[in-house]
Each structure stands twice: as C-alpha cells, then as structure tokens.
Amino acid sequence: QVQLVESGGGLVQAGGSLKLSCAVSGSGFMINTMGWYRQAPGHQRDQVATISRGGTTNYADSVKGRFTISRDNAKNTVYLQMNSLEPGDTAVYYCAADLSGLNNGRYWGQGTQVTVSS
C-alpha cells in the first residue's frame, strides 16, 4: 500500500520560513515526478513546484525565488523550503508523487496547513 506522509506545516509570521517534507512508503514502484500543490479556502488546488526524478524543477511564478523544491531518491522523500513567506501563501499544502510499477498513477498526501500571519 502506497502512503504519502507530510510534515512541517504550521503558523509563521510574514517573512519567515518553513520546510515541508513528504515521505513515500510502500514497495514495488518507482517514483517519477514529485510535486507540491496548495489549496486556499474557496480556491482550486494549484501547482506550486515539481521536480523530476533527475532533478529538473518547475515553479509557479508566485513562488519563484522564494521556494525551493528538492528530493532524496534514496529516502523517497520530497522537500519544499519556503522562505520570505507572505500571507498569500496561506493554504493547505499537498504533496504528490507519480508512480510506475505495481502501483501506477498519481498519489497524494493528506495535506498540511501553512498559515502566514501579517
């Protein structure tokens, strides 16, 4: 059974930093692209950043220069370092992993709340 477990959310003041982590557990698969998405109340879920297995990254314009996505393939873990946080970054953050093998498809974490106060 594939599980994605996120950690690292919380409450931070504007200008502060947080680091999110997401570990994928299970067996019989290879992890391809991993990513972070976020959903604020009343809004759709939007892509924040993605990273390929080889390390190619892609960022939403709103977070370029402030957020950094990285991954540790040996640990099946993806990270999101968030700096210079703004109130507009407040949302539930979800990690996603695209798997191939016995468990093909996109899998999602349970979400972690990030709240940035002004």
Contacts in CASP RR format, 6 or more apart in sequence:
PFRMAT RR
TARGET T0000
AUTHOR 0000-0000-0000
METHOD contacts of the structure
MODEL  1
QVQLVESGGGLVQAGGSLKLSCAVSGSGFMINTMGWYRQAPGHQRDQVAT
ISRGGTTNYADSVKGRFTISRDNAKNTVYLQMNSLEPGDTAVYYCAADLS
GLNNGRYWGQGTQVTVSS
1 26 0 8 1.000
2 24 0 8 1.000
2 25 0 8 1.000
2 26 0 8 1.000
2 29 0 8 1.000
2 99 0 8 1.000
2 103 0 8 1.000
2 107 0 8 1.000
3 24 0 8 1.000
3 25 0 8 1.000
3 26 0 8 1.000
3 109 0 8 1.000
4 22 0 8 1.000
4 23 0 8 1.000
4 24 0 8 1.000
4 25 0 8 1.000
4 95 0 8 1.000
4 96 0 8 1.000
4 97 0 8 1.000
4 107 0 8 1.000
4 108 0 8 1.000
4 109 0 8 1.000
4 110 0 8 1.000
5 22 0 8 1.000
5 23 0 8 1.000
5 25 0 8 1.000
5 109 0 8 1.000
5 110 0 8 1.000
6 20 0 8 1.000
6 21 0 8 1.000
6 22 0 8 1.000
6 93 0 8 1.000
6 94 0 8 1.000
6 95 0 8 1.000
6 109 0 8 1.000
6 110 0 8 1.000
6 111 0 8 1.000
6 112 0 8 1.000
7 20 0 8 1.000
7 21 0 8 1.000
7 22 0 8 1.000
7 112 0 8 1.000
8 18 0 8 1.000
8 19 0 8 1.000
8 20 0 8 1.000
8 21 0 8 1.000
8 112 0 8 1.000
9 18 0 8 1.000
9 20 0 8 1.000
9 93 0 8 1.000
9 112 0 8 1.000
9 113 0 8 1.000
9 114 0 8 1.000
10 18 0 8 1.000
10 112 0 8 1.000
10 113 0 8 1.000
10 114 0 8 1.000
10 115 0 8 1.000
11 115 0 8 1.000
11 116 0 8 1.000
11 117 0 8 1.000
12 18 0 8 1.000
12 85 0 8 1.000
12 114 0 8 1.000
12 115 0 8 1.000
12 116 0 8 1.000
12 117 0 8 1.000
13 116 0 8 1.000
13 117 0 8 1.000
13 118 0 8 1.000
14 85 0 8 1.000
14 86 0 8 1.000
14 87 0 8 1.000
14 116 0 8 1.000
14 117 0 8 1.000
14 118 0 8 1.000
15 83 0 8 1.000
15 84 0 8 1.000
15 85 0 8 1.000
15 86 0 8 1.000
15 116 0 8 1.000
16 83 0 8 1.000
16 84 0 8 1.000
16 85 0 8 1.000
16 116 0 8 1.000
17 81 0 8 1.000
17 82 0 8 1.000
17 83 0 8 1.000
17 84 0 8 1.000
17 85 0 8 1.000
18 82 0 8 1.000
18 85 0 8 1.000
18 114 0 8 1.000
19 79 0 8 1.000
19 80 0 8 1.000
19 81 0 8 1.000
19 82 0 8 1.000
20 36 0 8 1.000
20 79 0 8 1.000
20 80 0 8 1.000
20 82 0 8 1.000
20 93 0 8 1.000
20 95 0 8 1.000
20 112 0 8 1.000
20 114 0 8 1.000
21 77 0 8 1.000
21 78 0 8 1.000
21 79 0 8 1.000
22 34 0 8 1.000
22 36 0 8 1.000
22 77 0 8 1.000
22 78 0 8 1.000
22 79 0 8 1.000
22 95 0 8 1.000
22 97 0 8 1.000
22 109 0 8 1.000
23 75 0 8 1.000
23 76 0 8 1.000
23 77 0 8 1.000
24 31 0 8 1.000
24 34 0 8 1.000
24 76 0 8 1.000
24 77 0 8 1.000
24 97 0 8 1.000
24 99 0 8 1.000
24 107 0 8 1.000
25 76 0 8 1.000
27 102 0 8 1.000
28 101 0 8 1.000
28 102 0 8 1.000
28 103 0 8 1.000
29 99 0 8 1.000
29 100 0 8 1.000
29 101 0 8 1.000
29 102 0 8 1.000
29 103 0 8 1.000
30 53 0 8 1.000
30 99 0 8 1.000
30 100 0 8 1.000
30 101 0 8 1.000
31 53 0 8 1.000
31 73 0 8 1.000
31 76 0 8 1.000
31 97 0 8 1.000
31 98 0 8 1.000
31 99 0 8 1.000
32 52 0 8 1.000
32 53 0 8 1.000
32 97 0 8 1.000
32 98 0 8 1.000
32 99 0 8 1.000
32 100 0 8 1.000
33 50 0 8 1.000
33 51 0 8 1.000
33 52 0 8 1.000
33 53 0 8 1.000
33 97 0 8 1.000
33 98 0 8 1.000
34 50 0 8 1.000
34 51 0 8 1.000
34 69 0 8 1.000
34 71 0 8 1.000
34 78 0 8 1.000
34 95 0 8 1.000
34 96 0 8 1.000
34 97 0 8 1.000
34 98 0 8 1.000
35 47 0 8 1.000
35 48 0 8 1.000
35 49 0 8 1.000
35 50 0 8 1.000
35 51 0 8 1.000
35 69 0 8 1.000
35 78 0 8 1.000
35 95 0 8 1.000
35 96 0 8 1.000
35 97 0 8 1.000
36 47 0 8 1.000
36 48 0 8 1.000
36 49 0 8 1.000
36 50 0 8 1.000
36 69 0 8 1.000
36 78 0 8 1.000
36 80 0 8 1.000
36 93 0 8 1.000
36 94 0 8 1.000
36 95 0 8 1.000
36 96 0 8 1.000
37 45 0 8 1.000
37 46 0 8 1.000
37 47 0 8 1.000
37 48 0 8 1.000
37 93 0 8 1.000
37 94 0 8 1.000
37 95 0 8 1.000
37 96 0 8 1.000
38 45 0 8 1.000
38 46 0 8 1.000
38 48 0 8 1.000
38 89 0 8 1.000
38 91 0 8 1.000
38 92 0 8 1.000
38 93 0 8 1.000
38 94 0 8 1.000
38 114 0 8 1.000
39 45 0 8 1.000
39 46 0 8 1.000
39 91 0 8 1.000
39 92 0 8 1.000
39 94 0 8 1.000
40 88 0 8 1.000
40 90 0 8 1.000
40 91 0 8 1.000
40 92 0 8 1.000
43 91 0 8 1.000
45 94 0 8 1.000
46 60 0 8 1.000
47 60 0 8 1.000
48 59 0 8 1.000
48 60 0 8 1.000
48 63 0 8 1.000
48 67 0 8 1.000
48 69 0 8 1.000
48 80 0 8 1.000
48 93 0 8 1.000
49 57 0 8 1.000
49 58 0 8 1.000
49 59 0 8 1.000
49 60 0 8 1.000
49 63 0 8 1.000
49 67 0 8 1.000
49 69 0 8 1.000
49 80 0 8 1.000
50 57 0 8 1.000
50 58 0 8 1.000
50 69 0 8 1.000
51 57 0 8 1.000
51 58 0 8 1.000
51 69 0 8 1.000
51 70 0 8 1.000
51 71 0 8 1.000
51 78 0 8 1.000
53 73 0 8 1.000
55 71 0 8 1.000
57 69 0 8 1.000
59 65 0 8 1.000
59 67 0 8 1.000
59 69 0 8 1.000
63 82 0 8 1.000
63 89 0 8 1.000
66 82 0 8 1.000
66 83 0 8 1.000
66 84 0 8 1.000
66 85 0 8 1.000
67 80 0 8 1.000
67 81 0 8 1.000
67 82 0 8 1.000
67 83 0 8 1.000
68 80 0 8 1.000
68 81 0 8 1.000
68 83 0 8 1.000
69 78 0 8 1.000
69 79 0 8 1.000
69 80 0 8 1.000
69 81 0 8 1.000
70 78 0 8 1.000
70 79 0 8 1.000
70 81 0 8 1.000
71 77 0 8 1.000
71 78 0 8 1.000
71 79 0 8 1.000
72 79 0 8 1.000
78 95 0 8 1.000
78 97 0 8 1.000
80 93 0 8 1.000
80 95 0 8 1.000
82 89 0 8 1.000
82 114 0 8 1.000
85 114 0 8 1.000
85 116 0 8 1.000
86 116 0 8 1.000
87 116 0 8 1.000
87 117 0 8 1.000
87 118 0 8 1.000
88 116 0 8 1.000
89 114 0 8 1.000
89 116 0 8 1.000
90 114 0 8 1.000
90 115 0 8 1.000
90 116 0 8 1.000
91 114 0 8 1.000
92 111 0 8 1.000
92 112 0 8 1.000
92 113 0 8 1.000
92 114 0 8 1.000
93 111 0 8 1.000
93 112 0 8 1.000
93 113 0 8 1.000
93 114 0 8 1.000
94 108 0 8 1.000
94 109 0 8 1.000
94 110 0 8 1.000
94 111 0 8 1.000
94 112 0 8 1.000
95 108 0 8 1.000
95 109 0 8 1.000
95 111 0 8 1.000
96 106 0 8 1.000
96 107 0 8 1.000
96 108 0 8 1.000
96 109 0 8 1.000
97 106 0 8 1.000
97 107 0 8 1.000
98 105 0 8 1.000
98 106 0 8 1.000
99 105 0 8 1.000
99 106 0 8 1.000
99 107 0 8 1.000
END
